[in-house]
Amino acid sequence: MKHTLILTLLSLAGVLGANASRSISSPSGELLLTVDVDGEGRPFYSLDYKGKSLVKESRLGLTADELDLTRGFGIASVDTVTVDRSWTPVWGEYDNVRDHFREMAVNLTGEEPARDLTVRFRVFDDGLGFRYELPVNRVGRNYLTVRDEATEFNFTDDHTLFCIPGDYDTDEYLWSETTFSGLPEALGNYRRHSEAQRTGGTTIQTPMLIKTAGKDPVYVNIHEAALAGYPAMLLDVDTQENGMKAHIVPDRLGVGAYLQMPFSTPWRTLIVSDDARDILASQLVLNLNEPCAIEDTSWIKPMKFMGVWWEMFTGNQKTWAYSDDYLAKPGVTDYSALKPNGRHPANTENVKKYIDFASENGIDGVLVEGWNEGWEDWASYRKNRQFLFDKAYPDFDVDALREYAKAKGVKLIMHHETAANAADYELQLDRAFQFMKDNNYDAVKTGYVGAIIPRSEHHTSQWMVDHARHVIERAADYEIMVDSHEAPRPTGLCRTYPNWLAQESARGGEFESMGGNPPSHTCILPFTRLKGGPMDYTPGLFETRMSYYNEGKDSQAGTTLARQLALYLTMPSPMQMACDLPDNYRRFPDAFQFIKDVPVDWSDSRYLEAEPNRYITVARKDKHSDDWYLGAITDDKARKSEVRLDFLPKGKKYEATIYEDAPDADWKENPQAYRIRKINVDSGTRLKLRLAPGGGTAVRFTPK
């Protein structure tokens, strides 16, 4: 398969005695990890960065019904190893990723009752990962009912936090920039989500970001890696002591995880640097995941796509449902007997128009939402909530569209909205995937809007984590790529299953039609949500004023047109959407040229400027040519900067095509004002950028 180990194990220290050193540094020596147990046998760790305390003494352990795994331990032995290797991603920001760390496995043992626990730490130059490993128990009890974790992340001051509320069922919030002490007030501004089980006033989601106080700040991203067989982690914040404690999502019975030993938990991760650009560049979460499990990955194809989707969001009276008759005829099974409502865009002729546009403009695929039976139950999905994934509406000709798309060189993308009935989706999964293969679909967008069925589960509880993994594995068996929405937030599993091209798991571009996202929103997502994996944010919005659904409410997107082009660089994903309507792209063909040109797969990435919630500038090299691209975005304040183009090969001339905000552009007052210019550049050029409020710049560098 695609992974190739360049460097293998460099050194191995044998099992050390209990009195040996319990500290280990990163390969560069800048991070120092210390592990010990206190007088009650409670394990804890601390982390220093460049000689200063970053994470002070923080407890470790698991809370379970059958065994106390938080205290009464001694350190039996410590195993250490240094590893330096590299691997080749199937797709991503880099064509080669270095995996260099020092590892310390702390083997804990306790008596009365006899119990063992290993905490495995890996210290990288850019952070720390650790997990709990539960061996087969010495007394023969090989199952655990885990209620929670004792895991802590205790900090030294009232640092700045970038976070969203802790929620078991949704990630679709705007981000707060606050402090430990200011968190209750910041989170108090959020209304209770209608479908979600909120956790309380001081619980937050991961991934989150910390910026330490003081004149020389350090940035820390906290998240998890390789989430499998276990619930997702939230963080309970102690606003007085500047600390956080892991809060694993329970089922509705209050149980976090039902485990069969031996078992290894997900990694708890801290990405650390005093340079914000390093947080964006870090591959730590991916490195803590297992290598690719798919032997032949040749069928996995990064892609750009359009969709019969935005029509239903922008006040055009369009519906996902084929008919309105279901309101008078509940439980309808014969859709041919229903009267079409005339507002259903997922019909054969309309889809052909999208296929034509995609084919003419080099767009790889067309997503169609609302093609299948079951949308009539959407208004009452809490009652029925069953979609059929191999039954098309009468106005959607599967056979004709399959042949039409094939003749045009375009792939149709399947949509599987489950209305959160995950149990029913599992029953239909093989039939649905076989239907896809029979009709030349090799990518699917899944959705889980609503309260999860089984009723005992949440979107991020253990059962749903297992469900998401099962869908990805089964999709790989059918050679199907997946873009999942409303699923457990990503934790780097796209390395192990690269057919998992993208996820939503955050407040995406669709909210531009629901009041808008502020410009700062996409200036924080790459520091937080995207550290777990690519996001289907749906960039490419050209018409920035609209109304949501059919409510007549005006919405103003928090972006200029030029910024939307830059998002293809600052929000990288191997499955990128051109989200707007074809007619809006026809109005601005010169700007649309950038969307046609920009790749979705990269061989190298250079983060040039970055400050969370403020601005990002990044350059990337196309994996399949010598072209480079640059994207820059800012918050609601105008920004000027000058960036060095020393990432370009020395001695080589390039033509830079620059798509930028016009001098009078403004995300509120004049969002569609842009200009395009061309200049000659080389590695010694300093490129001046001027970004409007809420604006951006996108550049293509083509060798001369």
N, C-alpha and C positions, 0 to 999 in steps of 0.2 A: 504494500500500500504506500501512501505518500510520505509517511514518516521515515526519516533517515537519521540515525544517531550519528552525529559527527564526532563528538567526544564522549567517551564512556567514563566509568568510575575512575577517579584520580587517586583517591586515598581512602583507606578504611581503618579506623581505630577500633580495636576490639572492645568487648564488653568491659566497662569500667566498674570499679567497686563503688559502693555507696558513699564513700568518703571522697571520691574524685570530684573534679570541678563540675559544677552544674551550670556553667556559663558557656556561651558560644557566641562568636561574632559572625557577622556577614563576611563574605569573601573580601570586601574592601576594608573591613574593620570599622565602618561607620556606625553600624547597628550592633548593639550588645544585648543579648538575651540572658537573663538569669532566672533559674527555676529552683524552688525549694519547697519545704513544708514547714508550717508553723508548729507551735507547741501542742496543738490539738490534732496534728497530722493532716491539716488542710493544705493541699497543694496550691501554689501561687506562682506567678511569673511577673517579671518587670522588664521594660525595654528602654534602653538608652539610645539616643541618636546624637552622634558627634560629641560624645562626652557629657551630654545633658540628659536628665531624666525626661522621658516622653510619656511612657505609661508606667505609673507607679504600681506598687504591689497590687495585683489583681488575682482574685481567686479563680480556681478551676474546679471542674467536677460536674457530675450529673445527679439529678434528683430522681430516684426511681422508687416504685412501691416495694420491690423485692430486696434491694440492696442500697445501703448508703454509700454513694460514690463521691462524697464531698469531704470526708474527714476520716481520721483514724488510719492514715496511710504513712508508710515510710518509703524512702527511695531505695529500692532493691538494687538497681543497676542503671547505668546510663550508656547507651550506644550512640556513637557519633560516626558520621561519614561526610565526606565532601564529594559533590557531584558536579561535573561540568560537561554538558552535552548540548546538542541543538536538535531541532526538529523542523520539518517542512510542513507548513499548513496547507490544506487543500485550497483555502482562500483566506484572505485577511488583509491586514495592514502591512505585513512583511512577508517576504518569501522565505525567510529563515528566522527562527526564534531561538535565542540562547536560553538555556535552563540551567542556571548556575547557582548553587546554594550549599550551605552547610546544614546538616541535619543532626538533631539531637533527640533521641527517643528516651524519655524518662519513664522507667518501668516502676510503677507504684504497687505496693502490696500491703494488704491489711489482714488482720485476723479477727476472729469472733464477730461476725462470720468471716471465713476466709474469702478474700476477693482480690482481684488483680485489675489494674487499669494502666494502660500505656498512653502517655500524651506525647505525640510525635510533633516536633517543631522543625520547620524549615526556614532558615534565615537567608534571604536574598539581599542583594545590594539595594533593592528597592522595596523591601518590606519583609513581612513575616506571615507564615501560615502555620496553623496548628490544628490537630484533630485528636479525638479520643478513639482509642482502639480497645475493644472489649473482647478479650479472649474467651474461650470455653472455660466456664467457671470450675474451680477446683472442687466445689461441693455438689456439682452436677446440676445446678440450676442455670439453664442456658437460655432463659428468656428474661426480658426486662420490660416493664411498663414505665416508660419515662414520662415524668410529669414536666420537668423543666431542666435548665442547666444552671450551674453556679457560675458560669463563665462571666468574667468581668473585664471591662476596659476602663480603668481609672486614670484620669488625667490630672495634670498638675495645676491647672488654672481655669479661669472662666473663659474658655476659648470660644471662637465663632463656630457655629454649626450651620451646615447646609443640609436641610432634611425635609421630609414630608411626614405626615401623621402615620403612626402604626395602624395597620388595618389588615384584617385577615382575608379580605376579599377584593380589594382594589388598590391599584398604585396610581390612579389617575388624579393626582393632586398637583397644584402648583407648589414650588419650593419656597421654604422660608429661609432667610438668612438671619440668624439670631445668635444667642449665646446660651450656655447652660442655664444661667439665671433667668434669661428672658424667654425660655422655651414655653412655659405654661401660657403666657400671654400670646405668643406667636401661634401656638396650636389651637388656642381658644377661638381663633378667628375662623376656623373651619367648621362648616355645618356638618352634621352627622350625615354620612352617606346613606341613601335610602335602602340599599341592599346589603350594606356591610356591617360586620360586627366590629365596632370600634373597641379599642383596647384600653382607653383611658387617656388622661390629659397629658402625660409625659412619656408616651411610648412612640417611637419613631421607626421608620422603615430602613432597611439597608437595600442597596448601597447608600451610604451617606458620607459626607466629607467634613473634616475638621480643619480649621486654620487656627494655629496656636496664637496666643496673644504675644505681644512684644514686637520689637523692631525687626527681628529676624525670624519671621514665622516659618513654621513647619506645617506641611499639608499631610493629612492622614485620611485615606479612604478606608472605611470599614465595611466589609461584606463577607461573603462566604463563597467557597468553591466546591464543585462536584457534589451538588445537592442531589442525593439519591437515597430512597428508602427512609426518609427522615423529613420532618416538617421544615418549612422555611424559618429563618431567624429574624425577629424584630429586636429592638433594644429598648429596655426600660431605663429611663434617664433619671439619675439622682441629681437634681438641679442645685442642691446645696453642696454636695461633695465633688461635683464635676466628674461624675462617673457614669458608666452604663453597664447594664447587665443583660445577658442574652435572654430573650423571651421567645421560646419556640411556639409556633402556632398550634394550638390544640384542636382536637375534634370537638364536637358539641357535647361530649361527655367529659371534657377536661383533660383528656389524655393526649400528650404530645406525640409519642411514638411507641409502637409495639415492636420490639426488637427480638430477633433470634440471634444468639451469639454463635460464632464470632461475628463481629460487626465493627465497621469503622464509620464514624460520623463524617459529615461534610467538614471541610477545612474552614476555620475561622481566619479571615484574612485582614491584614493591615498593610496597605501600600503607603510608603513613607518617603517624603523628600522635602527639601527646602526650596525646590524649584517646581512650580506648578506644572510645568511642561512634562516633567517626569511622571506625574500622576496619569496624564493622558497617554503617555507612551508605554506605560507598564504593561507587561504581559504576564504578570504574576498569577492572576486568577486562571488563565489558560494553562500555565505551567503546572498548576496543582491538579489539573484534570488528567485522566488517563489518556494515553495515545488513541488515535483513531481506531475504532472497532470495525470499520467497514473495509474489507480487503480491496475491493475494486471501487474507486471513487470517480471513475471517468464519466459517470452519468450525472454527477453533481455539477450544475452549470450556474454560476452567478448570473444575474439577469436584471434588466430594467423592465418595468411593466406599467401598463395603464389599467384603468378599471371602470367598469360600469358600477359606480360606487358614489362618486361625488355628486351625481345628479340627485341622489336621495337626501343629501345633506344641505343643499343650498336653496331651499325655498322654491323649487320648481314643481311642487305638487306631485312629485314622483313617489312611488311606494315599492318596497321589496315584494309585497304581496301581489298576486295576479288578479285577484277579485275582491270586491267589497261584500259579496253576497254572504260570506261566512258570518257576518254580523247577524244575519237573520237565519242562517242555517248552520248552527254550530255542529261540529263533528263531521263535516263534509268529507267524503272519500272519493267521489267522482268529480274531479276537477273539470272535466269536459262539459259538465252540465252547468257550470257556473258562468256568469256573465263577466267578461273581462272588464276591468275598471278603466282601461285606456291610459293608465298612468304607470304602467309596469315597464321600466326600461330594459329589463333583462329578457328582451324578445329578439327573435332571430334577425330581423332587419337592422335593429339598432346595434346589436353586437357586431354585425358585419361592418358597420361604419367605423367602429373602434378598431376592428381588425385591419381595415383599409388604412386608417391613419397610422397605426403601429407599423404596418408593413412599409408604408411610404417613408417613414422616418426612422427606421432601424430600431424600433422598440421591440424587445424580445417577446413580451407576453401581454395578454389581456385577461385581467381578473373579472369575473362576472358574479355579482352578488344578486340574490333573489331569483336564481334560475330554477330552484327545486321546490317540490311540494312541502308545505308545512308552515310557510310564512303567515298564513291566515291565523295561525294560533299565536302569533307574536304578541298581539294585544292582550291575550289572556294566557301568556306562557307559564304563569305560575300554576295553571291548572293542568294543561296538557303537555306542551313543550316537547313535541316530537317532530323532527325533520326527517325526511327521507332522502338519502344521499345517492340513490340510483333512480329517482323518479323525477323527471323534468316536467315543468308546467307545459300546457298545450301550446303556448306561443314560443317555446324554446326548443328548436329542432336540433337535437344532439347530433344526429348523423350529418345533417347538412352543414352545421357549424364546424364539426370535426374536419370535414373535407375542405371547407372553405379556408379555415385557418391553415391547414397543411399546405394548400396551394399557394397561400400568401407568405409562407415561411414564418408564421407566428404561432406561438404556443398559447392555448387557452389554459387559464389557471382556475382550478376548482375552488369553490368556497363551501366550507362546512361550518355553518353556524349551528351550534348545539343548543342554544338558549340555556347553557350550563347543565344540560342533562347528560353528564359525562357517562353515566352508567348505560344509557341507551346507545350512546356513540360507540362504546366498546362492543356492544352487541352487533352493531352494523359495520364495524370497522373493516373487516375483510371484504365484505360485499361492496362497500364504498370504494375501497382501494382497487378492487378488481374492475369495477365500473370505470374508474379513472384510467387504468391501463388499457382497457378495451377501447377507450375513446381518445387515446393519445394525450391525456393529461399527465404531466409528471411533476406538478407542484400544486400545493393546496394551502389555502389560508383557513385556519381553524379559529373558532370563536366560542367563548363561554360566558355570554352576557346573562347575568341573573344569579339567583341563589343556587348553589350546587346541589344536584341530585347525584349521589345519595344525600338525603337531607341532613345526615349527621356530619357532613364535611364542609370545609371552607375551600376557597380557591388555592390556598397555600398550605393546607394541612397535608399530613403524610399520604393519605390516599390519593389526593390530587397530584402530588409530586410523582407518585408511582404511576398514575394514569398518564401524565405527560410523557414520562419516560417510555411507557409501553407504546404510546402512539408513535413516537419517534422511531423506536426499534422496529415496529411493524411496518412503518412507512419505508424504512430502509430495506426491508425484505422485498418490498414491491418497487424499489428504486424510485421513491417519491420524495421530493423536497418539501419542507414544511415551514410555513410562516405562521406562528401561533399568536393569537391575541387572547387577553384575559387569562393567561396561563401563569403558573408560578414564575417569578422573575428569574432571569437567566443567571447562571453561576459558572459559565465557561464550558458547559457540556457540549457546546458546538465543536470543541476540539475532538471529543470522543465520537460524536455523531454529527459530522459536518453537513449532513442533509438537513439539519436544523439551521436554516440560513438566517432566520430573523425572528424576533418576537416584538410584541408591543410592550406590555408590562410597564407602562408609564403613560402620562398624559401626552398624547400624540397630536399630530397636525390636524386631526379631525375637529379638535376643539377650537380651531380658528373660526369655525362656523358657529360656535356656541359661546360667543362673547370674546373669543380671541385668547391667544397665549401672549404674555408679555415678551418683549425682545430678550430679556434676560433668561427666559426658560431654556432656550437652546444653548445658552452660555454656561449652564450648570449641568445639563444632562450628560455631556461627555465626561465630566468629572465624577459622576455618580452612576446613574442607571447603565450607561454604556460600558462600564468596567466589567459588567457581567456578560456582555455579548451584544451583538448588533441589534439595533432597534428598527422596526418598520415604522418610522416617524411619518412617512408619506410627504416628502418635500415636493417642490415644484409648483407651488401655488402662485399663479399670476394675477388672478382677480382677487383682490384682498378685501373687498367689501361685499358682504352677502347677508342673507337672512337664513336662519337655521330652520330646517324642516319647513313647515308651513305656518310657522307662528308669527311671521311678519316682523320679527325682531332683527334689527340691524346688528351685524357683527363686524368688527374691524380687526383684521389679523395683525398681529404684532410684528410686522416685517415689511421691508421693501422688496420689490421684485428681485433686485440684484442679490439680496440676502438669501432668497430662496435658491439661487444657483449655488451660492457658497455652502449651503447645508449639505450638498452632495459630497463635500470634502470634510466638513467638520462633524458630520453625523454619519460616519462610514457604515455601509452595510452591503453585503453581497447580493441583496435583493432590494433594489431601490425602486420606488414608485415615482412616476410622473403623475401627480395626483389630480391635476386640474382637467377641465373639460377640453376636448380637442379644439373647440371654437375659440377658447381663450388663448391657446397656443398659436392658432392661426393669426391672431391679432398682433402677436409679437414674435414673428418667425426668426428674427436675428438673435433674440435672447434665447429662444427655444433651441437654437443651434448648440448652445453649451450643454443642455440636457441630452441632446442626441450624441454629443461627442464624449462626455465625461464617462470614464470607466467605473466599474464597481468592484474591481479586484486589483490589488496593489502589490508591488514588489518592495517598496520602501516608503517610509513616512517620516517626516521631520516636523516636529512641533516647534514653531518659530517664536510664538508669543502666546501667553496664556495667563489668565487670572480668573478664578471661578466666579461665575455670575456677572462677569464684566466683558471679556473678549477672548477670542481664540483665533490664531492664525496657524495654518498647517499647510505643508507641501507634501504631495504624494506622487510617486512614480508609477505609471501604468505598467502592469505586469506583462503586457503583450506588445509594447512599443517603447521607444525612447522618449515619449512625451512625459512631461511633468505637469502637474496641476497644483493650483494654490487656492485656498479658500480662507476668507477672513470674515468674522462677524463681530458685532459689538452689541452692547445693551441699548438702553433707550437714550444714551448719550452719544453724540458725535465723537469720532475718534480719528486722529491722524497718527500715522506711524511710518517708519522707514525700515524695510526688511532687507536683509542681505540675501542674495540669491546664490550663496556659496554651495548650496546643495546641487547645483547644475555642474556637470562635468567641466573641468578646466580645459580651456582651449577650444571649446565648442560654442558656436553661436546659435541662439534660439530666437524665434519670433514669438513674442508674448501677445496674445489676444486677451484684452482686459475688459471684463464686464463689471461695471462699477456704478455706484449711485451717482446720479447727476448732481451738480452743485446745489440745486434746490430740492433735492429729495428729502423726504421725511416719512417715517412709517405711518404717521397719523394723517398728515396733510397732503403728501404728494408721493405715495408709495410706488407708483409705476414710473417714476422718473429715473431713467438710467441712460448710460452711454456706453459705447463700445469703441475701443481704440486699440491700435497695434503699434508696438515698438520693438526694436531689436535689443536683446539683452545677452549677457553672459554671466559667468560665475562671479564676476567682480561688480556687477550692477547692484545698486541699492534702489529698490523699488518703493516709491512713495505711495502709500495707501491713504485714501480719504473715505471714511465710512460715515454715512449719514446717521442720524438717530434711528436706532433699530435697523441699521443697514448692513451691507456686506459687499465684498468684492470676490469675484471668481476669475481665475486666470488659467489659460492653457498655454503651455510652453512647448513649441514645436521646433525640432532641430531644423536649421537652415541648411 
